[in-house]
């Protein structure tokens, strides 16, 4: 079994807020992340796939193909967007990095599985000090 990771970057705005809570309650729970005027991050996304090397090509997957899949299913939909308002796969979800990682997994699982590889993990750095890793 071999593991290959592709990195992508995107910028997005969001806020952490529950509509069924007051502004005070949202601020108490989410702090500055509940800012009514939003805030943004320069995210780093790492997609790791695993499987066996194809003896004919020497690849698990073609990394150009993986880049295209990540761009088509994720980056093109979220880069320079508002996660709460503009992103179809985040509709009706709290825009935490945890929920974003799960949603990205759900976007990528089918095309990666169809390639013969397995999706191993989604890692998202929200800041240089904070990241989420999801293994399905």
Chimera marker file (.cmm) of the C-alpha trace (Angstrom):
<marker_set name="trace">
<marker id="1" x="0.000" y="0.000" z="0.000" r="1" g="1" b="0" radius="0.5"/>
<marker id="2" x="1.283" y="3.448" z="-0.950" r="1" g="1" b="0" radius="0.5"/>
<marker id="3" x="-0.018" y="6.874" z="0.035" r="1" g="1" b="0" radius="0.5"/>
<marker id="4" x="0.123" y="9.971" z="-2.185" r="1" g="1" b="0" radius="0.5"/>
<marker id="5" x="-0.873" y="13.485" z="-1.121" r="1" g="1" b="0" radius="0.5"/>
<marker id="6" x="-1.796" y="16.456" z="-3.286" r="1" g="1" b="0" radius="0.5"/>
<marker id="7" x="-1.870" y="19.966" z="-1.800" r="1" g="1" b="0" radius="0.5"/>
<marker id="8" x="-4.228" y="22.724" z="-2.927" r="1" g="1" b="0" radius="0.5"/>
<marker id="9" x="-4.869" y="26.235" z="-1.612" r="1" g="1" b="0" radius="0.5"/>
<marker id="10" x="-7.983" y="28.351" z="-1.483" r="1" g="1" b="0" radius="0.5"/>
<marker id="11" x="-9.253" y="31.494" z="0.200" r="1" g="1" b="0" radius="0.5"/>
<marker id="12" x="-12.727" y="31.671" z="1.666" r="1" g="1" b="0" radius="0.5"/>
<marker id="13" x="-14.872" y="33.671" z="4.037" r="1" g="1" b="0" radius="0.5"/>
<marker id="14" x="-17.221" y="32.273" z="6.650" r="1" g="1" b="0" radius="0.5"/>
<marker id="15" x="-18.697" y="32.834" z="10.044" r="1" g="1" b="0" radius="0.5"/>
<marker id="16" x="-19.600" y="30.424" z="12.780" r="1" g="1" b="0" radius="0.5"/>
<marker id="17" x="-23.126" y="31.165" z="13.814" r="1" g="1" b="0" radius="0.5"/>
<marker id="18" x="-26.336" y="29.323" z="14.547" r="1" g="1" b="0" radius="0.5"/>
<marker id="19" x="-29.492" y="31.100" z="13.411" r="1" g="1" b="0" radius="0.5"/>
<marker id="20" x="-31.402" y="29.662" z="16.375" r="1" g="1" b="0" radius="0.5"/>
<marker id="21" x="-28.999" y="31.375" z="18.819" r="1" g="1" b="0" radius="0.5"/>
<marker id="22" x="-28.750" y="35.039" z="19.765" r="1" g="1" b="0" radius="0.5"/>
<marker id="23" x="-25.734" y="37.121" z="18.773" r="1" g="1" b="0" radius="0.5"/>
<marker id="24" x="-24.602" y="36.998" z="22.423" r="1" g="1" b="0" radius="0.5"/>
<marker id="25" x="-24.824" y="33.185" z="22.533" r="1" g="1" b="0" radius="0.5"/>
<marker id="26" x="-22.972" y="32.849" z="19.187" r="1" g="1" b="0" radius="0.5"/>
<marker id="27" x="-20.265" y="35.227" z="20.427" r="1" g="1" b="0" radius="0.5"/>
<marker id="28" x="-20.002" y="33.331" z="23.708" r="1" g="1" b="0" radius="0.5"/>
<marker id="29" x="-19.490" y="29.997" z="21.920" r="1" g="1" b="0" radius="0.5"/>
<marker id="30" x="-17.613" y="31.017" z="18.752" r="1" g="1" b="0" radius="0.5"/>
<marker id="31" x="-15.869" y="34.235" z="19.816" r="1" g="1" b="0" radius="0.5"/>
<marker id="32" x="-14.482" y="36.364" z="16.975" r="1" g="1" b="0" radius="0.5"/>
<marker id="33" x="-15.480" y="33.647" z="14.499" r="1" g="1" b="0" radius="0.5"/>
<marker id="34" x="-19.119" y="34.728" z="14.998" r="1" g="1" b="0" radius="0.5"/>
<marker id="35" x="-18.388" y="38.204" z="13.617" r="1" g="1" b="0" radius="0.5"/>
<marker id="36" x="-21.613" y="39.274" z="11.840" r="1" g="1" b="0" radius="0.5"/>
<marker id="37" x="-19.475" y="40.787" z="9.060" r="1" g="1" b="0" radius="0.5"/>
<marker id="38" x="-17.649" y="37.496" z="8.371" r="1" g="1" b="0" radius="0.5"/>
<marker id="39" x="-13.927" y="36.708" z="8.375" r="1" g="1" b="0" radius="0.5"/>
<marker id="40" x="-11.672" y="34.693" z="6.090" r="1" g="1" b="0" radius="0.5"/>
<marker id="41" x="-8.793" y="32.270" z="5.895" r="1" g="1" b="0" radius="0.5"/>
<marker id="42" x="-6.092" y="31.212" z="3.466" r="1" g="1" b="0" radius="0.5"/>
<marker id="43" x="-6.749" y="27.483" z="3.634" r="1" g="1" b="0" radius="0.5"/>
<marker id="44" x="-4.328" y="24.699" z="2.752" r="1" g="1" b="0" radius="0.5"/>
<marker id="45" x="-5.981" y="21.448" z="1.650" r="1" g="1" b="0" radius="0.5"/>
<marker id="46" x="-4.164" y="18.096" z="1.585" r="1" g="1" b="0" radius="0.5"/>
<marker id="47" x="-5.883" y="15.161" z="-0.124" r="1" g="1" b="0" radius="0.5"/>
<marker id="48" x="-4.261" y="11.766" z="0.505" r="1" g="1" b="0" radius="0.5"/>
<marker id="49" x="-5.137" y="8.710" z="-1.558" r="1" g="1" b="0" radius="0.5"/>
<marker id="50" x="-3.890" y="5.182" z="-1.063" r="1" g="1" b="0" radius="0.5"/>
<marker id="51" x="-3.686" y="1.943" z="-2.977" r="1" g="1" b="0" radius="0.5"/>
<marker id="52" x="-1.349" y="-0.200" z="-5.002" r="1" g="1" b="0" radius="0.5"/>
<marker id="53" x="1.040" y="1.029" z="-7.672" r="1" g="1" b="0" radius="0.5"/>
<marker id="54" x="-0.037" y="0.129" z="-11.184" r="1" g="1" b="0" radius="0.5"/>
<marker id="55" x="2.908" y="-1.912" z="-12.532" r="1" g="1" b="0" radius="0.5"/>
<marker id="56" x="2.257" y="-0.663" z="-16.076" r="1" g="1" b="0" radius="0.5"/>
<marker id="57" x="2.319" y="3.093" z="-15.281" r="1" g="1" b="0" radius="0.5"/>
<marker id="58" x="4.300" y="3.132" z="-12.031" r="1" g="1" b="0" radius="0.5"/>
<marker id="59" x="1.565" y="5.366" z="-10.557" r="1" g="1" b="0" radius="0.5"/>
<marker id="60" x="-1.091" y="4.929" z="-7.934" r="1" g="1" b="0" radius="0.5"/>
<marker id="61" x="-2.893" y="7.793" z="-9.684" r="1" g="1" b="0" radius="0.5"/>
<marker id="62" x="-1.683" y="10.426" z="-12.093" r="1" g="1" b="0" radius="0.5"/>
<marker id="63" x="-1.109" y="13.515" z="-9.926" r="1" g="1" b="0" radius="0.5"/>
<marker id="64" x="-2.247" y="15.800" z="-12.759" r="1" g="1" b="0" radius="0.5"/>
<marker id="65" x="-5.545" y="13.886" z="-12.757" r="1" g="1" b="0" radius="0.5"/>
<marker id="66" x="-5.794" y="14.216" z="-8.952" r="1" g="1" b="0" radius="0.5"/>
<marker id="67" x="-5.132" y="17.958" z="-9.202" r="1" g="1" b="0" radius="0.5"/>
<marker id="68" x="-7.907" y="18.291" z="-11.782" r="1" g="1" b="0" radius="0.5"/>
<marker id="69" x="-10.350" y="16.314" z="-9.632" r="1" g="1" b="0" radius="0.5"/>
<marker id="70" x="-9.597" y="18.432" z="-6.551" r="1" g="1" b="0" radius="0.5"/>
<marker id="71" x="-9.984" y="21.637" z="-8.557" r="1" g="1" b="0" radius="0.5"/>
<marker id="72" x="-13.205" y="20.559" z="-10.272" r="1" g="1" b="0" radius="0.5"/>
<marker id="73" x="-14.987" y="19.131" z="-7.239" r="1" g="1" b="0" radius="0.5"/>
<marker id="74" x="-13.659" y="21.451" z="-4.535" r="1" g="1" b="0" radius="0.5"/>
<marker id="75" x="-11.361" y="24.412" z="-5.249" r="1" g="1" b="0" radius="0.5"/>
<marker id="76" x="-13.320" y="25.849" z="-8.188" r="1" g="1" b="0" radius="0.5"/>
<marker id="77" x="-16.442" y="25.800" z="-5.995" r="1" g="1" b="0" radius="0.5"/>
<marker id="78" x="-14.981" y="27.383" z="-2.849" r="1" g="1" b="0" radius="0.5"/>
<marker id="79" x="-12.010" y="29.600" z="-3.761" r="1" g="1" b="0" radius="0.5"/>
<marker id="80" x="-12.786" y="33.258" z="-3.035" r="1" g="1" b="0" radius="0.5"/>
<marker id="81" x="-16.301" y="32.342" z="-1.942" r="1" g="1" b="0" radius="0.5"/>
<marker id="82" x="-18.344" y="32.611" z="1.212" r="1" g="1" b="0" radius="0.5"/>
<marker id="83" x="-18.677" y="29.100" z="2.658" r="1" g="1" b="0" radius="0.5"/>
<marker id="84" x="-21.974" y="29.979" z="4.338" r="1" g="1" b="0" radius="0.5"/>
<marker id="85" x="-23.632" y="31.530" z="1.287" r="1" g="1" b="0" radius="0.5"/>
<marker id="86" x="-21.962" y="30.454" z="-1.967" r="1" g="1" b="0" radius="0.5"/>
<marker id="87" x="-20.935" y="26.802" z="-1.655" r="1" g="1" b="0" radius="0.5"/>
<marker id="88" x="-23.520" y="24.197" z="-2.630" r="1" g="1" b="0" radius="0.5"/>
<marker id="89" x="-21.957" y="21.358" z="-0.644" r="1" g="1" b="0" radius="0.5"/>
<marker id="90" x="-21.909" y="23.470" z="2.539" r="1" g="1" b="0" radius="0.5"/>
<marker id="91" x="-25.601" y="24.419" z="2.312" r="1" g="1" b="0" radius="0.5"/>
<marker id="92" x="-27.356" y="24.145" z="5.691" r="1" g="1" b="0" radius="0.5"/>
<marker id="93" x="-24.101" y="23.205" z="7.466" r="1" g="1" b="0" radius="0.5"/>
<marker id="94" x="-22.253" y="25.159" z="10.118" r="1" g="1" b="0" radius="0.5"/>
<marker id="95" x="-19.126" y="26.350" z="8.295" r="1" g="1" b="0" radius="0.5"/>
<marker id="96" x="-16.565" y="24.945" z="10.730" r="1" g="1" b="0" radius="0.5"/>
<marker id="97" x="-13.353" y="23.465" z="9.395" r="1" g="1" b="0" radius="0.5"/>
<marker id="98" x="-14.486" y="20.099" z="10.746" r="1" g="1" b="0" radius="0.5"/>
<marker id="99" x="-17.692" y="20.210" z="8.683" r="1" g="1" b="0" radius="0.5"/>
<marker id="100" x="-15.759" y="21.510" z="5.672" r="1" g="1" b="0" radius="0.5"/>
<marker id="101" x="-13.384" y="18.524" z="5.809" r="1" g="1" b="0" radius="0.5"/>
<marker id="102" x="-16.319" y="16.089" z="5.927" r="1" g="1" b="0" radius="0.5"/>
<marker id="103" x="-18.066" y="17.869" z="3.036" r="1" g="1" b="0" radius="0.5"/>
<marker id="104" x="-14.899" y="17.825" z="0.910" r="1" g="1" b="0" radius="0.5"/>
<marker id="105" x="-14.532" y="14.086" z="1.603" r="1" g="1" b="0" radius="0.5"/>
<marker id="106" x="-18.086" y="13.576" z="0.354" r="1" g="1" b="0" radius="0.5"/>
<marker id="107" x="-17.291" y="15.537" z="-2.823" r="1" g="1" b="0" radius="0.5"/>
<marker id="108" x="-14.141" y="13.553" z="-3.609" r="1" g="1" b="0" radius="0.5"/>
<marker id="109" x="-14.956" y="9.994" z="-2.547" r="1" g="1" b="0" radius="0.5"/>
<marker id="110" x="-16.785" y="8.960" z="-5.750" r="1" g="1" b="0" radius="0.5"/>
<marker id="111" x="-14.308" y="10.175" z="-8.389" r="1" g="1" b="0" radius="0.5"/>
<marker id="112" x="-11.329" y="8.855" z="-6.435" r="1" g="1" b="0" radius="0.5"/>
<marker id="113" x="-12.952" y="5.478" z="-5.824" r="1" g="1" b="0" radius="0.5"/>
<marker id="114" x="-13.854" y="5.232" z="-9.529" r="1" g="1" b="0" radius="0.5"/>
<marker id="115" x="-10.146" y="5.666" z="-10.346" r="1" g="1" b="0" radius="0.5"/>
<marker id="116" x="-9.304" y="2.502" z="-8.414" r="1" g="1" b="0" radius="0.5"/>
<marker id="117" x="-7.625" y="4.379" z="-5.557" r="1" g="1" b="0" radius="0.5"/>
<marker id="118" x="-8.998" y="4.878" z="-2.052" r="1" g="1" b="0" radius="0.5"/>
<marker id="119" x="-9.480" y="8.233" z="-0.375" r="1" g="1" b="0" radius="0.5"/>
<marker id="120" x="-7.389" y="8.053" z="2.811" r="1" g="1" b="0" radius="0.5"/>
<marker id="121" x="-7.672" y="11.501" z="4.381" r="1" g="1" b="0" radius="0.5"/>
<marker id="122" x="-8.596" y="15.136" z="4.023" r="1" g="1" b="0" radius="0.5"/>
<marker id="123" x="-6.435" y="17.571" z="5.965" r="1" g="1" b="0" radius="0.5"/>
<marker id="124" x="-7.277" y="21.276" z="6.053" r="1" g="1" b="0" radius="0.5"/>
<marker id="125" x="-5.101" y="23.935" z="7.625" r="1" g="1" b="0" radius="0.5"/>
<marker id="126" x="-7.282" y="26.885" z="8.575" r="1" g="1" b="0" radius="0.5"/>
<marker id="127" x="-4.271" y="28.727" z="10.009" r="1" g="1" b="0" radius="0.5"/>
<marker id="128" x="-0.633" y="27.759" z="10.336" r="1" g="1" b="0" radius="0.5"/>
<marker id="129" x="-1.412" y="26.513" z="13.851" r="1" g="1" b="0" radius="0.5"/>
<marker id="130" x="-4.833" y="24.884" z="13.401" r="1" g="1" b="0" radius="0.5"/>
<marker id="131" x="-5.798" y="22.001" z="11.177" r="1" g="1" b="0" radius="0.5"/>
<marker id="132" x="-8.419" y="19.287" z="10.889" r="1" g="1" b="0" radius="0.5"/>
<marker id="133" x="-7.816" y="15.803" z="9.542" r="1" g="1" b="0" radius="0.5"/>
<marker id="134" x="-10.680" y="13.524" z="8.495" r="1" g="1" b="0" radius="0.5"/>
<marker id="135" x="-10.406" y="9.828" z="7.621" r="1" g="1" b="0" radius="0.5"/>
<marker id="136" x="-14.001" y="9.144" z="6.599" r="1" g="1" b="0" radius="0.5"/>
<link id1="1" id2="2" r="1" g="1" b="0" radius="0.2"/>
<link id1="2" id2="3" r="1" g="1" b="0" radius="0.2"/>
<link id1="3" id2="4" r="1" g="1" b="0" radius="0.2"/>
<link id1="4" id2="5" r="1" g="1" b="0" radius="0.2"/>
<link id1="5" id2="6" r="1" g="1" b="0" radius="0.2"/>
<link id1="6" id2="7" r="1" g="1" b="0" radius="0.2"/>
<link id1="7" id2="8" r="1" g="1" b="0" radius="0.2"/>
<link id1="8" id2="9" r="1" g="1" b="0" radius="0.2"/>
<link id1="9" id2="10" r="1" g="1" b="0" radius="0.2"/>
<link id1="10" id2="11" r="1" g="1" b="0" radius="0.2"/>
<link id1="11" id2="12" r="1" g="1" b="0" radius="0.2"/>
<link id1="12" id2="13" r="1" g="1" b="0" radius="0.2"/>
<link id1="13" id2="14" r="1" g="1" b="0" radius="0.2"/>
<link id1="14" id2="15" r="1" g="1" b="0" radius="0.2"/>
<link id1="15" id2="16" r="1" g="1" b="0" radius="0.2"/>
<link id1="16" id2="17" r="1" g="1" b="0" radius="0.2"/>
<link id1="17" id2="18" r="1" g="1" b="0" radius="0.2"/>
<link id1="18" id2="19" r="1" g="1" b="0" radius="0.2"/>
<link id1="19" id2="20" r="1" g="1" b="0" radius="0.2"/>
<link id1="20" id2="21" r="1" g="1" b="0" radius="0.2"/>
<link id1="21" id2="22" r="1" g="1" b="0" radius="0.2"/>
<link id1="22" id2="23" r="1" g="1" b="0" radius="0.2"/>
<link id1="23" id2="24" r="1" g="1" b="0" radius="0.2"/>
<link id1="24" id2="25" r="1" g="1" b="0" radius="0.2"/>
<link id1="25" id2="26" r="1" g="1" b="0" radius="0.2"/>
<link id1="26" id2="27" r="1" g="1" b="0" radius="0.2"/>
<link id1="27" id2="28" r="1" g="1" b="0" radius="0.2"/>
<link id1="28" id2="29" r="1" g="1" b="0" radius="0.2"/>
<link id1="29" id2="30" r="1" g="1" b="0" radius="0.2"/>
<link id1="30" id2="31" r="1" g="1" b="0" radius="0.2"/>
<link id1="31" id2="32" r="1" g="1" b="0" radius="0.2"/>
<link id1="32" id2="33" r="1" g="1" b="0" radius="0.2"/>
<link id1="33" id2="34" r="1" g="1" b="0" radius="0.2"/>
<link id1="34" id2="35" r="1" g="1" b="0" radius="0.2"/>
<link id1="35" id2="36" r="1" g="1" b="0" radius="0.2"/>
<link id1="36" id2="37" r="1" g="1" b="0" radius="0.2"/>
<link id1="37" id2="38" r="1" g="1" b="0" radius="0.2"/>
<link id1="38" id2="39" r="1" g="1" b="0" radius="0.2"/>
<link id1="39" id2="40" r="1" g="1" b="0" radius="0.2"/>
<link id1="40" id2="41" r="1" g="1" b="0" radius="0.2"/>
<link id1="41" id2="42" r="1" g="1" b="0" radius="0.2"/>
<link id1="42" id2="43" r="1" g="1" b="0" radius="0.2"/>
<link id1="43" id2="44" r="1" g="1" b="0" radius="0.2"/>
<link id1="44" id2="45" r="1" g="1" b="0" radius="0.2"/>
<link id1="45" id2="46" r="1" g="1" b="0" radius="0.2"/>
<link id1="46" id2="47" r="1" g="1" b="0" radius="0.2"/>
<link id1="47" id2="48" r="1" g="1" b="0" radius="0.2"/>
<link id1="48" id2="49" r="1" g="1" b="0" radius="0.2"/>
<link id1="49" id2="50" r="1" g="1" b="0" radius="0.2"/>
<link id1="50" id2="51" r="1" g="1" b="0" radius="0.2"/>
<link id1="51" id2="52" r="1" g="1" b="0" radius="0.2"/>
<link id1="52" id2="53" r="1" g="1" b="0" radius="0.2"/>
<link id1="53" id2="54" r="1" g="1" b="0" radius="0.2"/>
<link id1="54" id2="55" r="1" g="1" b="0" radius="0.2"/>
<link id1="55" id2="56" r="1" g="1" b="0" radius="0.2"/>
<link id1="56" id2="57" r="1" g="1" b="0" radius="0.2"/>
<link id1="57" id2="58" r="1" g="1" b="0" radius="0.2"/>
<link id1="58" id2="59" r="1" g="1" b="0" radius="0.2"/>
<link id1="59" id2="60" r="1" g="1" b="0" radius="0.2"/>
<link id1="60" id2="61" r="1" g="1" b="0" radius="0.2"/>
<link id1="61" id2="62" r="1" g="1" b="0" radius="0.2"/>
<link id1="62" id2="63" r="1" g="1" b="0" radius="0.2"/>
<link id1="63" id2="64" r="1" g="1" b="0" radius="0.2"/>
<link id1="64" id2="65" r="1" g="1" b="0" radius="0.2"/>
<link id1="65" id2="66" r="1" g="1" b="0" radius="0.2"/>
<link id1="66" id2="67" r="1" g="1" b="0" radius="0.2"/>
<link id1="67" id2="68" r="1" g="1" b="0" radius="0.2"/>
<link id1="68" id2="69" r="1" g="1" b="0" radius="0.2"/>
<link id1="69" id2="70" r="1" g="1" b="0" radius="0.2"/>
<link id1="70" id2="71" r="1" g="1" b="0" radius="0.2"/>
<link id1="71" id2="72" r="1" g="1" b="0" radius="0.2"/>
<link id1="72" id2="73" r="1" g="1" b="0" radius="0.2"/>
<link id1="73" id2="74" r="1" g="1" b="0" radius="0.2"/>
<link id1="74" id2="75" r="1" g="1" b="0" radius="0.2"/>
<link id1="75" id2="76" r="1" g="1" b="0" radius="0.2"/>
<link id1="76" id2="77" r="1" g="1" b="0" radius="0.2"/>
<link id1="77" id2="78" r="1" g="1" b="0" radius="0.2"/>
<link id1="78" id2="79" r="1" g="1" b="0" radius="0.2"/>
<link id1="79" id2="80" r="1" g="1" b="0" radius="0.2"/>
<link id1="80" id2="81" r="1" g="1" b="0" radius="0.2"/>
<link id1="81" id2="82" r="1" g="1" b="0" radius="0.2"/>
<link id1="82" id2="83" r="1" g="1" b="0" radius="0.2"/>
<link id1="83" id2="84" r="1" g="1" b="0" radius="0.2"/>
<link id1="84" id2="85" r="1" g="1" b="0" radius="0.2"/>
<link id1="85" id2="86" r="1" g="1" b="0" radius="0.2"/>
<link id1="86" id2="87" r="1" g="1" b="0" radius="0.2"/>
<link id1="87" id2="88" r="1" g="1" b="0" radius="0.2"/>
<link id1="88" id2="89" r="1" g="1" b="0" radius="0.2"/>
<link id1="89" id2="90" r="1" g="1" b="0" radius="0.2"/>
<link id1="90" id2="91" r="1" g="1" b="0" radius="0.2"/>
<link id1="91" id2="92" r="1" g="1" b="0" radius="0.2"/>
<link id1="92" id2="93" r="1" g="1" b="0" radius="0.2"/>
<link id1="93" id2="94" r="1" g="1" b="0" radius="0.2"/>
<link id1="94" id2="95" r="1" g="1" b="0" radius="0.2"/>
<link id1="95" id2="96" r="1" g="1" b="0" radius="0.2"/>
<link id1="96" id2="97" r="1" g="1" b="0" radius="0.2"/>
<link id1="97" id2="98" r="1" g="1" b="0" radius="0.2"/>
<link id1="98" id2="99" r="1" g="1" b="0" radius="0.2"/>
<link id1="99" id2="100" r="1" g="1" b="0" radius="0.2"/>
<link id1="100" id2="101" r="1" g="1" b="0" radius="0.2"/>
<link id1="101" id2="102" r="1" g="1" b="0" radius="0.2"/>
<link id1="102" id2="103" r="1" g="1" b="0" radius="0.2"/>
<link id1="103" id2="104" r="1" g="1" b="0" radius="0.2"/>
<link id1="104" id2="105" r="1" g="1" b="0" radius="0.2"/>
<link id1="105" id2="106" r="1" g="1" b="0" radius="0.2"/>
<link id1="106" id2="107" r="1" g="1" b="0" radius="0.2"/>
<link id1="107" id2="108" r="1" g="1" b="0" radius="0.2"/>
<link id1="108" id2="109" r="1" g="1" b="0" radius="0.2"/>
<link id1="109" id2="110" r="1" g="1" b="0" radius="0.2"/>
<link id1="110" id2="111" r="1" g="1" b="0" radius="0.2"/>
<link id1="111" id2="112" r="1" g="1" b="0" radius="0.2"/>
<link id1="112" id2="113" r="1" g="1" b="0" radius="0.2"/>
<link id1="113" id2="114" r="1" g="1" b="0" radius="0.2"/>
<link id1="114" id2="115" r="1" g="1" b="0" radius="0.2"/>
<link id1="115" id2="116" r="1" g="1" b="0" radius="0.2"/>
<link id1="116" id2="117" r="1" g="1" b="0" radius="0.2"/>
<link id1="117" id2="118" r="1" g="1" b="0" radius="0.2"/>
<link id1="118" id2="119" r="1" g="1" b="0" radius="0.2"/>
<link id1="119" id2="120" r="1" g="1" b="0" radius="0.2"/>
<link id1="120" id2="121" r="1" g="1" b="0" radius="0.2"/>
<link id1="121" id2="122" r="1" g="1" b="0" radius="0.2"/>
<link id1="122" id2="123" r="1" g="1" b="0" radius="0.2"/>
<link id1="123" id2="124" r="1" g="1" b="0" radius="0.2"/>
<link id1="124" id2="125" r="1" g="1" b="0" radius="0.2"/>
<link id1="125" id2="126" r="1" g="1" b="0" radius="0.2"/>
<link id1="126" id2="127" r="1" g="1" b="0" radius="0.2"/>
<link id1="127" id2="128" r="1" g="1" b="0" radius="0.2"/>
<link id1="128" id2="129" r="1" g="1" b="0" radius="0.2"/>
<link id1="129" id2="130" r="1" g="1" b="0" radius="0.2"/>
<link id1="130" id2="131" r="1" g="1" b="0" radius="0.2"/>
<link id1="131" id2="132" r="1" g="1" b="0" radius="0.2"/>
<link id1="132" id2="133" r="1" g="1" b="0" radius="0.2"/>
<link id1="133" id2="134" r="1" g="1" b="0" radius="0.2"/>
<link id1="134" id2="135" r="1" g="1" b="0" radius="0.2"/>
<link id1="135" id2="136" r="1" g="1" b="0" radius="0.2"/>
</marker_set>
